[in-house]
Amino acid sequence: MGTPPAVAAQTIADAVAEAWHGHHGSGRCEIAVGTVAGLALLWPEPGTETELAARLTSMDGPQLIQVLERIWALRWLGDPYLVDTAHPIRTWLEQDLPEQAIVGVRAVAAAAMRHGLLQLTRGADPYGRAEADVLGPLITAFRPRSAYTERGQIHTPQDLAEVLARLAFLDLPAPGASFDDPAAGSGGLMRAAAQVLRDAGRDPADHLWSMGDIDPLSAACCATNAMIWGLGPSVLIFHGNTLAQGDGPRLATQRRAEVLAHHANVVGAARIMAATLRAERLLLQPLTAPGAPAASSPGHTCPPVRRPPGRGQRRRPSRRERADG
């Protein structure tokens, strides 16, 4: 029997935290979390994880950072709102990092690959990718003790989350029902709820998921996990103090509309540009019938053209004219 997914996720978290602290030192944990989050969005085909892990591990720091940028850009095409919401763990990719941080990124990626991150997040089926919360234990591994005593940041253990979800869903909710967790952490309770729905033959994408947290990294991990776990298009993520604000879902709905409108404009402009380039290429092509050789093609000669006799040009007499003469 293999290692339970929850245990494997905890092992990855411990190894990544040790690698980051050993090669970078304390601070800037969003870089380490963002590195793991980006790699967790690769979703390799089963059977290709080992080869892909070896390729990623062999890359130098700048190459690895470029790969992470492309992963987030690719996911933005399909889930622009969730990628936008995950900005606290990805905007460091736009910064000029010191060499020590780049070394830390490479060490984190190597640790994650070595302990099986791609095995936990592989394949097109979100059920397999949702068997564990990789990012929740990782955030916990980077948190100081004060996070528990002063801010109450305690992530629900995976086994407990699954028990709570099964008790809550003794009667399955109808499609279209919404689920809300205003102190979601990395979304562990929602992961368990989505798996219970799948076990019952239901699709989590048929529901609305609303999650929030006072910690920006946790909210960003919620957004990333929503993609990994396949929660569908109706997901709202908000960062803030639910008790003080109380309107997190409304603000998240507004932000989501803004991001989707921007995404539509960008994609629409890209399509117009692509269509324009195709039209320009067609205009530059020679105007010949399909399959017909061009007039200047080597090896082809044009048939002689018969011209009427003109000025200074003598006409050859016909056979009858020659006989009469």
Backbone bond lengths (Angstrom), bond angles and torsions (degrees), N, CA, C in turn:
res aa  C-N    CA-C-N  psi(-1)  N-CA   C-N-CA  omega(-1)  CA-C   N-CA-C  phi
1 M - - - 1.461 - - 1.525 109.13 -
2 G 1.344 116.38 135.88 1.446 120.29 -178.35 1.515 111.90 -76.92
3 T 1.309 114.40 175.66 1.460 120.87 178.46 1.527 109.96 -67.94
4 P 1.331 119.21 131.52 1.464 120.73 176.66 1.526 110.74 -56.73
5 P 1.333 117.99 141.03 1.472 120.57 -176.39 1.526 113.47 -55.00
6 A 1.334 117.55 -39.67 1.466 119.73 -179.22 1.528 110.99 -64.49
7 V 1.321 116.60 -38.56 1.467 120.80 178.37 1.526 109.91 -67.81
8 A 1.339 116.53 -41.72 1.460 120.13 178.36 1.524 110.89 -62.18
9 A 1.327 117.18 -39.91 1.469 120.80 179.02 1.525 110.86 -63.68
10 Q 1.318 117.17 -40.93 1.459 120.48 178.53 1.524 111.22 -66.35
11 T 1.325 116.88 -37.98 1.459 121.07 177.74 1.526 110.96 -62.78
12 I 1.329 116.07 -42.77 1.465 120.60 177.44 1.522 110.07 -61.30
13 A 1.336 116.73 -45.11 1.470 120.88 -179.05 1.523 111.18 -59.70
14 D 1.320 116.89 -46.16 1.467 120.34 -179.08 1.530 111.15 -64.34
15 A 1.343 116.59 -41.39 1.460 120.30 -178.60 1.526 110.98 -68.07
16 V 1.330 116.99 -39.39 1.464 120.46 -179.85 1.529 110.77 -66.84
17 A 1.325 116.45 -44.75 1.468 119.52 178.92 1.524 111.19 -60.68
18 E 1.320 116.88 -41.97 1.469 120.44 178.78 1.531 110.82 -64.49
19 A 1.344 116.24 -41.18 1.463 119.92 -179.61 1.531 110.72 -65.55
20 W 1.328 117.27 -41.76 1.465 120.14 -178.92 1.531 111.04 -66.50
21 H 1.308 116.05 -46.83 1.459 119.06 -179.54 1.528 111.57 -66.23
22 G 1.322 116.61 -33.62 1.457 119.84 -178.24 1.522 113.32 -74.78
23 H 1.340 118.23 -30.19 1.463 121.04 -175.82 1.525 113.06 -107.27
24 H 1.320 117.08 -18.23 1.462 119.37 -179.54 1.515 112.29 -119.89
25 G 1.321 116.34 -38.63 1.461 120.31 -172.92 1.519 110.05 103.42
26 S 1.302 116.77 -167.70 1.459 120.62 -178.30 1.525 110.17 -80.20
27 G 1.335 115.70 164.90 1.451 120.97 177.37 1.521 113.11 88.06
28 R 1.337 114.79 164.26 1.460 123.54 179.05 1.529 112.26 53.12
29 C 1.333 116.68 41.74 1.459 118.81 -179.17 1.528 111.90 -66.40
30 E 1.353 117.85 -17.93 1.463 119.36 178.62 1.533 111.17 -63.41
31 I 1.347 116.24 -24.71 1.463 118.84 177.87 1.528 109.78 -70.16
32 A 1.308 116.73 -45.29 1.468 120.19 179.50 1.526 110.91 -65.31
33 V 1.347 116.51 -44.66 1.472 120.01 179.56 1.526 109.98 -63.98
34 G 1.339 116.87 -41.90 1.458 119.95 -179.83 1.512 113.03 -66.41
35 T 1.317 117.17 -32.94 1.464 120.03 176.76 1.515 110.92 -63.97
36 V 1.329 116.26 -47.52 1.465 120.07 179.23 1.526 110.30 -65.77
37 A 1.332 117.43 -41.35 1.463 120.75 -179.73 1.522 111.23 -61.62
38 G 1.337 116.19 -43.32 1.455 118.87 178.97 1.518 112.40 -63.01
39 L 1.317 117.01 -45.06 1.459 120.48 179.01 1.525 111.87 -66.21
40 A 1.326 116.65 -29.47 1.465 120.20 177.78 1.519 112.45 -71.50
41 L 1.337 117.51 -11.81 1.466 121.65 177.86 1.529 112.76 -93.21
42 L 1.334 117.79 7.31 1.463 120.58 -179.51 1.535 112.28 -74.69
43 W 1.318 117.42 -42.79 1.471 123.74 178.79 1.531 112.35 53.73
44 P 1.332 118.74 60.86 1.467 120.43 -178.61 1.522 111.78 -68.41
45 E 1.313 114.75 155.59 1.463 120.02 175.71 1.528 109.62 -65.12
46 P 1.335 117.84 140.67 1.461 119.79 177.85 1.531 111.31 -55.79
47 G 1.314 115.46 134.14 1.457 121.45 -178.00 1.514 113.66 98.65
48 T 1.340 117.04 -11.85 1.467 120.63 -179.85 1.523 112.28 -107.60
49 E 1.340 117.32 0.10 1.462 119.66 -172.74 1.533 112.22 -64.31
50 T 1.328 117.26 -41.14 1.469 119.95 -176.04 1.523 110.96 -64.61
51 E 1.316 116.72 -45.68 1.463 120.24 179.92 1.532 110.77 -64.12
52 L 1.349 116.45 -42.96 1.459 119.55 179.94 1.521 111.06 -65.14
53 A 1.326 116.94 -40.75 1.465 120.30 178.58 1.526 110.73 -61.28
54 A 1.324 116.92 -40.18 1.468 120.39 179.20 1.527 110.53 -64.93
55 R 1.315 117.41 -40.57 1.469 120.80 179.35 1.529 110.66 -64.49
56 L 1.331 116.40 -43.88 1.461 119.51 -179.58 1.524 111.52 -65.52
57 T 1.317 116.46 -39.43 1.456 120.64 -178.99 1.522 111.95 -67.50
58 S 1.327 116.83 -29.73 1.462 120.41 -178.29 1.526 112.99 -79.83
59 M 1.311 118.45 -10.84 1.466 121.22 -177.59 1.520 111.06 -73.89
60 D 1.334 115.81 150.85 1.450 118.66 172.00 1.531 109.07 -82.76
61 G 1.320 116.87 175.92 1.458 120.35 -174.27 1.516 114.31 -58.59
62 P 1.337 120.04 -52.21 1.466 120.94 179.68 1.529 113.23 -59.65
63 Q 1.330 117.80 -38.81 1.459 119.78 177.70 1.523 111.11 -63.67
64 L 1.314 116.22 -42.61 1.451 120.55 -179.51 1.530 111.00 -64.61
65 I 1.303 116.94 -41.52 1.461 120.65 178.38 1.522 110.52 -63.86
66 Q 1.321 117.17 -38.29 1.460 120.37 177.08 1.526 111.05 -63.89
67 V 1.316 117.31 -39.45 1.468 120.79 176.95 1.528 110.31 -62.46
68 L 1.322 117.07 -43.76 1.461 120.54 179.41 1.535 110.92 -62.53
69 E 1.317 117.32 -40.70 1.465 120.18 177.16 1.524 110.80 -59.67
70 R 1.319 116.42 -41.93 1.465 119.91 -178.83 1.524 111.84 -69.25
71 I 1.327 116.64 -35.99 1.468 119.23 178.11 1.523 110.34 -61.51
72 W 1.325 117.21 -48.78 1.465 120.37 -179.95 1.526 110.82 -63.73
73 A 1.339 117.22 -39.10 1.461 120.02 179.13 1.526 111.13 -63.66
74 L 1.325 116.56 -40.44 1.459 120.51 178.68 1.524 110.98 -64.83
75 R 1.320 117.09 -43.25 1.460 119.55 179.73 1.531 111.41 -68.15
76 W 1.325 117.04 -27.70 1.464 119.91 177.86 1.524 111.08 -62.62
77 L 1.319 117.30 -33.00 1.459 119.52 179.36 1.518 111.64 -61.93
78 G 1.336 117.23 -36.86 1.454 120.42 -178.44 1.511 114.76 -94.80
79 D 1.330 118.16 -31.68 1.462 123.00 -176.92 1.527 109.94 -134.56
80 P 1.319 117.65 66.79 1.475 119.14 -174.51 1.520 113.50 -61.93
81 Y 1.327 117.22 -37.33 1.468 118.97 -177.71 1.519 111.31 -67.80
82 L 1.323 117.52 -44.11 1.455 120.29 -178.32 1.527 111.06 -67.85
83 V 1.328 117.70 -38.77 1.465 120.07 176.41 1.518 110.28 -64.72
84 D 1.326 116.78 -41.09 1.461 120.01 177.30 1.527 110.83 -61.41
85 T 1.318 117.41 -41.58 1.454 121.60 -178.62 1.524 111.71 -68.59
86 A 1.322 116.62 -24.64 1.471 120.80 179.44 1.522 112.51 -83.63
87 H 1.330 117.92 13.84 1.468 119.89 -173.48 1.527 114.53 -58.46
88 P 1.354 121.73 -30.00 1.478 118.12 -179.90 1.528 114.18 -61.78
89 I 1.336 117.63 -21.14 1.466 118.91 -178.79 1.522 112.47 -110.00
90 R 1.329 117.73 9.72 1.466 118.90 178.83 1.530 114.47 -131.63
91 T 1.340 118.85 -17.53 1.468 119.27 -176.57 1.527 112.51 -68.96
92 W 1.334 117.86 -16.21 1.463 119.25 176.18 1.527 111.10 -63.25
93 L 1.339 116.90 -20.51 1.456 119.89 177.90 1.524 112.12 -66.23
94 E 1.325 116.71 -19.50 1.463 121.30 -179.83 1.528 112.05 -90.81
95 Q 1.318 117.53 0.27 1.456 121.76 -175.81 1.530 110.91 -100.94
96 D 1.316 115.49 159.14 1.469 121.00 171.82 1.530 107.87 -84.16
97 L 1.305 115.61 103.61 1.456 120.72 -175.62 1.523 111.03 -83.96
98 P 1.317 117.54 144.74 1.464 119.62 172.11 1.524 110.48 -68.62
99 E 1.305 115.47 159.08 1.458 120.39 -176.18 1.526 111.80 -57.88
100 Q 1.321 117.12 -35.85 1.461 120.04 -179.14 1.521 111.81 -63.43
101 A 1.325 116.76 -37.39 1.461 120.48 178.54 1.531 110.58 -69.02
102 I 1.333 116.41 -38.91 1.464 119.72 178.78 1.530 110.31 -63.97
103 V 1.324 115.94 -40.92 1.470 119.74 175.65 1.525 110.41 -61.52
104 G 1.330 116.39 -39.47 1.456 120.34 178.03 1.518 112.97 -64.11
105 V 1.329 117.25 -39.54 1.468 121.28 177.59 1.524 110.35 -59.62
106 R 1.318 115.35 -45.24 1.472 119.41 -179.59 1.531 111.14 -64.82
107 A 1.332 117.03 -39.42 1.464 120.42 179.17 1.524 111.11 -66.67
108 V 1.334 116.80 -39.23 1.471 121.29 178.65 1.530 110.21 -64.00
109 A 1.333 116.33 -45.87 1.466 119.55 179.89 1.524 111.00 -61.58
110 A 1.329 116.71 -42.14 1.461 120.06 179.73 1.522 110.96 -63.22
111 A 1.333 117.20 -41.28 1.468 120.11 179.36 1.527 111.09 -65.20
112 A 1.332 116.08 -42.30 1.463 119.58 179.90 1.524 111.11 -64.84
113 M 1.329 117.15 -40.78 1.464 120.35 179.00 1.526 110.67 -67.24
114 R 1.300 115.84 -41.18 1.467 120.68 -176.69 1.521 111.59 -63.90
115 H 1.319 117.21 -31.61 1.475 120.47 -176.25 1.525 113.03 -103.31
116 G 1.337 117.61 14.25 1.458 119.91 165.60 1.508 117.25 90.94
117 L 1.330 118.49 30.97 1.470 119.17 178.08 1.527 112.09 -58.58
118 L 1.329 117.01 -43.31 1.464 119.87 -176.91 1.524 112.01 -69.15
119 Q 1.318 117.32 -24.67 1.467 119.14 175.48 1.531 111.10 -69.77
120 L 1.323 117.37 -30.18 1.466 120.86 179.59 1.526 112.52 -81.67
121 T 1.322 117.06 -23.49 1.469 120.21 -173.25 1.522 111.72 -121.70
122 R 1.307 117.90 31.13 1.452 121.21 -176.28 1.526 110.88 -93.01
123 G 1.319 114.50 162.01 1.455 121.47 168.89 1.515 115.16 85.21
124 A 1.338 114.54 161.20 1.463 121.22 -179.32 1.517 112.56 -81.83
125 D 1.342 118.60 -17.48 1.459 121.78 -177.71 1.531 109.51 -82.50
126 P 1.336 118.49 116.48 1.468 119.38 -178.48 1.524 113.68 -68.38
127 Y 1.319 118.20 -17.57 1.466 119.22 178.45 1.532 109.98 -60.41
128 G 1.325 116.77 -45.40 1.462 119.99 179.18 1.520 112.12 -66.79
129 R 1.326 116.63 -37.92 1.465 119.94 179.99 1.527 112.26 -71.21
130 A 1.345 116.66 -19.21 1.461 120.78 -177.86 1.522 112.96 -98.84
131 E 1.317 117.20 14.87 1.461 119.27 178.55 1.519 112.43 -74.63
132 A 1.334 116.74 -13.10 1.461 119.82 178.39 1.520 109.36 -151.54
133 D 1.320 115.06 154.05 1.456 122.48 171.73 1.528 107.26 -98.82
134 V 1.322 116.10 105.05 1.459 120.13 -177.98 1.526 111.45 -77.05
135 L 1.337 116.78 -35.85 1.459 120.50 -171.65 1.529 113.54 -81.87
136 G 1.327 118.24 -28.36 1.466 120.39 178.87 1.522 112.96 -59.56
137 P 1.337 118.67 -54.33 1.465 119.47 176.76 1.522 113.22 -60.73
138 L 1.336 116.46 -30.09 1.461 119.91 -179.63 1.534 110.69 -67.97
139 I 1.328 117.21 -43.63 1.464 119.97 176.41 1.525 110.36 -61.07
140 T 1.318 115.69 -44.17 1.465 120.47 -179.45 1.533 110.97 -60.40
141 A 1.339 116.31 -38.30 1.466 119.93 -178.60 1.527 112.18 -64.74
142 F 1.319 117.04 -25.52 1.464 120.66 -179.11 1.522 112.97 -95.45
143 R 1.316 118.39 -5.98 1.448 120.44 -175.26 1.529 111.30 -82.51
144 P 1.339 117.94 138.10 1.472 120.33 173.55 1.525 110.37 -74.49
145 R 1.308 117.05 166.36 1.463 121.38 -178.97 1.525 111.33 -60.26
146 S 1.330 117.36 -29.87 1.465 120.14 -178.82 1.525 111.92 -63.82
147 A 1.329 116.98 -23.84 1.457 119.36 179.06 1.521 111.23 -64.36
148 Y 1.325 116.72 -28.82 1.460 120.24 179.02 1.521 111.10 -84.78
149 T 1.320 116.66 -42.58 1.466 119.86 -173.62 1.520 112.89 -80.58
150 E 1.346 118.00 -35.55 1.458 120.60 -175.20 1.531 112.83 -96.66
151 R 1.327 117.42 -35.98 1.459 119.58 -174.44 1.520 112.70 -112.52
152 G 1.322 117.63 -4.57 1.461 119.84 176.85 1.516 114.03 65.46
153 Q 1.316 117.70 30.86 1.457 121.03 -178.96 1.524 109.42 -84.40
154 I 1.305 114.96 92.34 1.457 121.47 179.63 1.525 107.80 -126.20
155 H 1.320 116.95 116.16 1.456 120.88 -179.92 1.525 110.00 -79.86
156 T 1.313 116.05 132.98 1.459 121.52 -178.68 1.521 109.89 -64.86
157 P 1.332 119.20 126.08 1.468 120.71 177.54 1.526 110.52 -57.16
158 Q 1.333 115.65 147.43 1.455 120.30 -174.01 1.528 112.29 -61.82
159 D 1.318 118.95 -42.73 1.469 120.91 -179.75 1.524 110.86 -61.13
160 L 1.343 116.56 -42.51 1.457 119.87 179.26 1.527 111.06 -66.20
161 A 1.328 117.29 -39.64 1.463 120.94 178.86 1.526 111.13 -61.45
162 E 1.322 116.98 -39.04 1.464 119.68 179.97 1.519 111.30 -68.65
163 V 1.331 118.17 -38.58 1.466 120.83 177.15 1.523 110.64 -63.63
164 L 1.328 116.47 -44.99 1.464 120.67 179.73 1.528 111.17 -62.06
165 A 1.318 117.33 -40.62 1.459 120.53 -179.44 1.532 111.10 -65.26
166 R 1.312 117.32 -40.53 1.465 119.61 -179.28 1.531 111.21 -69.65
167 L 1.310 116.90 -34.43 1.463 119.28 176.08 1.532 110.86 -69.22
168 A 1.321 116.36 -38.32 1.462 119.77 -179.25 1.527 111.88 -70.25
169 F 1.332 117.29 -26.10 1.463 120.90 -175.82 1.524 112.32 -109.27
170 L 1.324 116.25 35.59 1.463 117.90 172.74 1.527 109.89 -60.01
171 D 1.326 116.06 -35.71 1.463 122.48 169.10 1.525 107.19 -112.37
172 L 1.315 116.15 113.56 1.454 119.82 -175.04 1.522 110.85 -65.97
173 P 1.323 118.16 136.35 1.461 120.86 176.73 1.521 111.04 -70.48
174 A 1.308 115.55 154.04 1.463 120.68 179.72 1.528 109.98 -72.19
175 P 1.331 117.81 152.76 1.466 119.74 174.58 1.525 110.50 -55.12
176 G 1.306 115.05 139.76 1.451 120.50 -176.63 1.513 113.96 97.41
177 A 1.332 117.31 -12.64 1.461 120.75 178.12 1.525 109.68 -66.47
178 S 1.317 116.05 151.75 1.464 120.93 -177.90 1.519 110.50 -110.71
179 F 1.321 115.02 150.67 1.460 122.50 177.65 1.523 108.10 -124.85
180 D 1.311 116.95 134.48 1.455 120.95 -174.78 1.520 109.65 -131.96
181 D 1.330 116.04 130.71 1.457 122.03 175.16 1.526 107.41 -132.26
182 P 1.338 118.55 101.54 1.464 121.12 -176.26 1.527 113.94 -77.04
183 A 1.321 117.30 -8.35 1.470 121.57 175.93 1.520 107.33 -132.53
184 A 1.333 115.40 65.10 1.456 121.67 -164.31 1.523 113.90 -81.60
185 G 1.337 118.39 -16.03 1.461 117.96 -172.30 1.512 109.07 63.07
186 S 1.315 116.83 -125.35 1.467 121.04 175.95 1.520 112.36 -94.77
187 G 1.338 117.17 5.19 1.462 121.01 176.32 1.509 114.96 96.60
188 G 1.319 118.39 20.87 1.463 120.89 -174.60 1.514 114.41 -59.52
189 L 1.342 118.56 -39.00 1.464 120.67 178.88 1.525 110.99 -66.34
190 M 1.336 116.24 -36.49 1.460 119.49 178.72 1.522 111.21 -69.47
191 R 1.318 117.09 -35.18 1.470 119.85 175.57 1.514 110.59 -59.72
192 A 1.343 115.45 -46.56 1.462 119.70 179.89 1.525 110.92 -62.66
193 A 1.341 117.31 -40.82 1.463 120.55 179.24 1.527 110.99 -63.55
194 A 1.332 116.98 -41.29 1.461 120.10 179.54 1.523 111.51 -63.67
195 Q 1.323 117.53 -37.86 1.460 120.69 179.32 1.523 111.35 -69.23
196 V 1.327 117.43 -36.75 1.469 119.91 176.42 1.530 109.78 -62.96
197 L 1.310 117.16 -42.30 1.457 120.49 177.29 1.520 110.98 -61.14
198 R 1.319 117.12 -43.59 1.470 120.09 -179.62 1.527 111.00 -65.83
199 D 1.329 116.96 -38.34 1.464 119.79 178.13 1.527 111.19 -61.65
200 A 1.322 116.40 -27.55 1.472 121.34 179.05 1.525 112.02 -91.25
201 G 1.327 116.99 8.26 1.449 120.38 178.87 1.512 114.67 82.13
202 R 1.316 117.16 16.26 1.460 121.37 -178.34 1.540 109.88 -103.56
203 D 1.327 115.16 160.32 1.458 121.30 -179.77 1.530 109.25 -106.78
204 P 1.332 118.60 119.97 1.470 119.99 178.21 1.524 113.32 -58.39
205 A 1.329 117.09 -24.20 1.462 119.96 -179.98 1.526 112.40 -67.16
206 D 1.322 117.74 -11.28 1.464 121.12 177.85 1.524 112.25 -83.78
207 H 1.336 117.27 4.59 1.469 121.38 -176.12 1.531 109.92 -125.06
208 L 1.323 114.80 166.16 1.460 122.05 175.70 1.521 108.09 -101.73
209 W 1.346 115.49 132.12 1.458 122.23 -178.57 1.523 108.91 -118.89
210 S 1.309 116.59 124.02 1.455 122.11 -179.92 1.524 108.81 -124.62
211 M 1.336 116.58 122.40 1.460 121.60 -177.25 1.514 109.99 -135.27
212 G 1.307 116.29 144.06 1.453 120.69 177.31 1.512 111.06 -146.99
213 D 1.320 115.72 161.14 1.455 120.24 176.76 1.518 109.30 -159.94
214 I 1.319 115.59 151.32 1.455 120.89 -179.86 1.523 111.62 -75.23
215 D 1.317 117.15 -20.04 1.464 122.40 -178.79 1.525 109.81 -93.37
216 P 1.335 118.67 124.11 1.470 119.90 -176.79 1.525 113.81 -63.70
217 L 1.341 117.89 -35.16 1.458 119.35 179.21 1.525 110.99 -67.62
218 S 1.320 116.60 -38.36 1.459 119.87 178.55 1.526 110.36 -64.84
219 A 1.339 117.22 -43.66 1.463 119.96 178.00 1.525 110.76 -61.83
220 A 1.329 116.66 -39.69 1.462 119.98 177.88 1.525 111.21 -64.44
221 C 1.324 116.90 -37.98 1.462 120.44 177.88 1.527 110.76 -69.72
222 C 1.321 117.48 -32.93 1.470 120.80 173.22 1.525 110.11 -56.89
223 A 1.329 115.49 -47.63 1.460 119.92 -178.80 1.525 111.19 -62.78
224 T 1.331 116.41 -43.52 1.466 119.99 179.05 1.519 111.07 -64.59
225 N 1.325 116.86 -43.75 1.459 120.20 179.33 1.521 112.13 -64.13
226 A 1.332 117.58 -33.62 1.465 120.09 178.12 1.522 110.68 -60.54
227 M 1.337 116.69 -34.35 1.469 119.87 175.06 1.519 111.16 -73.41
228 I 1.330 116.72 -46.96 1.468 120.33 -178.88 1.519 110.78 -59.77
229 W 1.326 116.86 -42.72 1.465 121.46 -175.04 1.524 113.82 -85.25
230 G 1.323 117.65 -4.45 1.461 120.08 177.06 1.513 113.95 65.27
231 L 1.325 117.53 47.33 1.464 120.38 -179.09 1.523 113.00 -74.42
232 G 1.315 117.75 -11.46 1.453 120.24 174.48 1.512 113.64 100.86
233 P 1.335 116.66 -172.78 1.463 120.88 -173.28 1.522 115.03 -81.92
234 S 1.329 117.59 -14.12 1.470 120.50 -174.28 1.528 110.32 -102.33
235 V 1.328 115.30 69.62 1.461 121.87 -178.87 1.519 108.82 -123.33
236 L 1.325 115.97 133.73 1.462 122.33 175.79 1.524 108.63 -121.05
237 I 1.320 116.86 131.51 1.454 122.47 178.51 1.528 107.87 -126.34
238 F 1.324 116.85 131.91 1.467 118.89 176.72 1.518 109.95 -134.64
239 H 1.326 114.08 146.38 1.457 121.59 177.81 1.518 107.58 -111.84
240 G 1.326 115.91 122.32 1.455 119.10 178.49 1.510 111.45 162.38
241 N 1.321 114.41 175.28 1.460 122.33 178.54 1.520 108.17 -87.03
242 T 1.316 116.42 106.93 1.459 120.62 -176.26 1.518 111.67 -61.13
243 L 1.330 118.59 -37.94 1.459 121.37 -177.66 1.527 111.09 -69.38
244 A 1.326 116.86 -34.09 1.466 120.04 -178.14 1.524 112.25 -83.79
245 Q 1.339 117.04 -37.64 1.460 120.52 -175.73 1.520 112.22 -93.23
246 G 1.310 115.95 -57.48 1.451 119.90 177.11 1.513 115.76 78.53
247 D 1.325 118.89 -6.49 1.461 120.82 -178.34 1.521 111.50 -121.74
248 G 1.330 116.82 31.00 1.460 120.44 -178.89 1.514 113.46 -56.86
249 P 1.334 119.98 -48.99 1.466 119.90 179.55 1.528 113.01 -60.02
250 R 1.334 117.44 -36.96 1.463 119.34 179.49 1.534 110.22 -65.99
251 L 1.319 116.09 -44.53 1.465 119.46 178.64 1.535 111.03 -64.54
252 A 1.331 116.20 -37.87 1.463 119.75 178.90 1.530 110.52 -66.24
253 T 1.316 117.13 -39.01 1.466 120.90 177.66 1.521 110.83 -62.33
254 Q 1.324 116.10 -42.44 1.461 120.66 178.75 1.531 110.89 -64.23
255 R 1.318 116.20 -45.30 1.460 119.93 179.74 1.522 110.93 -63.79
256 R 1.313 117.15 -40.18 1.457 120.91 -179.89 1.530 110.81 -61.55
257 A 1.333 116.98 -42.18 1.466 120.18 178.35 1.529 110.97 -62.39
258 E 1.334 116.90 -40.80 1.467 120.70 179.35 1.528 111.06 -63.78
259 V 1.329 116.24 -44.61 1.468 120.02 -178.31 1.525 110.85 -65.85
260 L 1.324 117.03 -43.13 1.462 119.91 -179.40 1.524 111.50 -65.57
261 A 1.350 117.11 -36.03 1.461 119.86 176.86 1.525 110.72 -65.19
262 H 1.329 116.36 -43.26 1.469 120.42 177.25 1.521 110.48 -62.60
263 H 1.315 117.15 -42.67 1.459 121.85 179.44 1.532 110.24 -60.34
264 A 1.330 116.71 -43.85 1.468 120.40 179.69 1.525 110.77 -62.57
265 N 1.326 116.98 -39.80 1.467 120.32 179.22 1.525 111.20 -65.52
266 V 1.336 116.19 -44.11 1.463 119.91 -178.62 1.522 110.66 -65.84
267 V 1.337 116.81 -47.16 1.461 120.26 -179.51 1.520 110.61 -65.21
268 G 1.343 116.65 -39.65 1.458 119.66 177.50 1.511 112.33 -62.10
269 A 1.336 116.61 -43.42 1.464 120.15 177.76 1.522 111.18 -64.06
270 A 1.333 117.10 -38.48 1.464 120.53 178.69 1.522 110.84 -64.73
271 R 1.329 117.09 -39.28 1.465 119.81 178.70 1.521 111.35 -66.71
272 I 1.328 116.88 -40.29 1.468 120.04 177.39 1.523 109.96 -62.88
273 M 1.323 117.01 -42.53 1.460 120.64 179.25 1.524 110.92 -62.87
274 A 1.343 116.26 -42.89 1.462 119.80 179.51 1.528 110.84 -64.21
275 A 1.343 116.81 -41.54 1.463 119.92 178.35 1.525 111.15 -64.60
276 T 1.330 117.20 -37.45 1.462 121.02 178.12 1.518 111.12 -64.36
277 L 1.330 116.83 -43.19 1.463 120.34 179.23 1.523 111.19 -64.30
278 R 1.339 116.89 -38.92 1.472 119.66 177.65 1.525 110.55 -63.94
279 A 1.343 116.49 -41.85 1.459 119.97 179.26 1.525 111.46 -64.15
280 E 1.324 117.13 -39.67 1.463 120.17 178.44 1.527 111.37 -64.17
281 R 1.316 116.59 -39.14 1.467 119.48 178.41 1.529 110.99 -64.80
282 L 1.340 116.49 -38.86 1.462 120.05 178.41 1.521 111.05 -65.08
283 L 1.332 117.05 -39.60 1.457 120.37 -179.62 1.519 112.03 -66.62
284 L 1.323 116.41 -29.85 1.459 120.07 -178.70 1.516 112.94 -82.32
285 Q 1.328 118.21 -10.31 1.454 120.75 179.08 1.526 109.99 -74.10
286 P 1.379 119.92 148.42 1.477 121.77 178.41 1.520 110.57 -63.21
287 L 1.318 116.44 141.46 1.468 122.41 -177.41 1.518 109.74 -82.93
288 T 1.299 119.01 73.65 1.458 124.29 178.56 1.504 108.85 -124.16
289 A 1.334 114.20 155.77 1.456 118.90 177.82 1.514 109.23 -67.07
290 P 1.331 117.49 148.89 1.468 119.80 179.10 1.511 111.62 -56.67
291 G 1.304 117.48 126.09 1.455 121.74 178.11 1.509 114.94 87.44
292 A 1.341 117.11 -12.17 1.469 119.21 -178.63 1.515 109.63 -82.28
293 P 1.339 118.56 139.81 1.473 119.87 179.17 1.519 110.85 -73.03
294 A 1.299 115.65 144.15 1.453 120.04 176.77 1.518 109.63 -68.64
295 A 1.343 116.46 153.05 1.465 120.95 -175.97 1.515 111.68 -62.15
296 S 1.304 116.51 -29.63 1.459 120.01 -177.27 1.513 113.37 -94.84
297 S 1.340 115.69 9.41 1.460 117.63 -177.85 1.516 109.90 -68.77
298 P 1.321 117.78 135.12 1.467 119.96 178.87 1.514 110.75 -66.51
299 G 1.353 116.59 144.62 1.455 120.97 177.72 1.511 112.83 92.88
300 H 1.334 118.83 -2.54 1.443 121.82 178.84 1.539 108.93 -120.43
301 T 1.319 117.20 136.10 1.465 121.52 178.36 1.512 109.11 -119.64
302 C 1.297 116.18 148.22 1.459 120.78 179.18 1.525 109.19 -83.76
303 P 1.352 118.80 143.79 1.468 120.79 177.57 1.515 110.13 -65.85
304 P 1.359 116.96 151.49 1.479 119.81 180.00 1.523 110.67 -63.48
305 V 1.278 116.07 144.14 1.466 122.38 179.51 1.510 108.98 -102.14
306 R 1.352 119.07 125.36 1.456 123.62 178.23 1.525 109.08 -83.68
307 R 1.286 116.04 123.12 1.451 121.29 -179.21 1.537 109.24 -111.77
308 P 1.295 117.79 143.14 1.477 119.18 175.49 1.517 109.67 -67.76
309 P 1.377 116.41 149.34 1.463 118.25 -179.53 1.511 110.29 -62.64
310 G 1.239 116.10 137.50 1.456 121.03 -179.08 1.504 110.69 -119.45
311 R 1.280 115.27 -168.66 1.457 122.58 -178.98 1.526 109.99 -61.58
312 G 1.327 113.91 131.22 1.457 119.51 178.75 1.504 112.96 76.98
313 Q 1.328 116.18 10.21 1.465 118.78 -178.57 1.521 107.62 -120.31
314 R 1.317 119.04 120.11 1.465 124.59 -175.25 1.509 110.34 -81.80
315 R 1.414 113.66 133.02 1.463 118.44 178.81 1.512 109.61 -86.76
316 R 1.293 118.49 137.61 1.466 123.67 178.03 1.526 108.96 -77.42
317 P 1.388 119.29 127.39 1.467 120.76 -178.69 1.524 111.95 -66.40
318 S 1.347 114.31 150.53 1.456 119.32 179.17 1.517 110.90 -75.17
319 R 1.373 118.67 170.34 1.458 122.72 -179.90 1.520 110.82 -62.66
320 R 1.359 119.83 -39.54 1.474 122.73 -179.51 1.516 111.26 -66.58
321 E 1.340 115.02 -39.01 1.447 117.72 179.07 1.535 111.11 -65.78
322 R 1.323 116.60 -35.80 1.445 119.34 178.38 1.536 110.86 -67.94
323 A 1.367 117.46 -37.39 1.492 120.86 -179.54 1.512 111.11 -68.18
324 D 1.316 119.04 -40.71 1.457 122.43 179.72 1.512 110.48 -67.35
325 G 1.313 117.42 -30.92 1.471 120.04 -178.83 1.480 110.86 -78.00
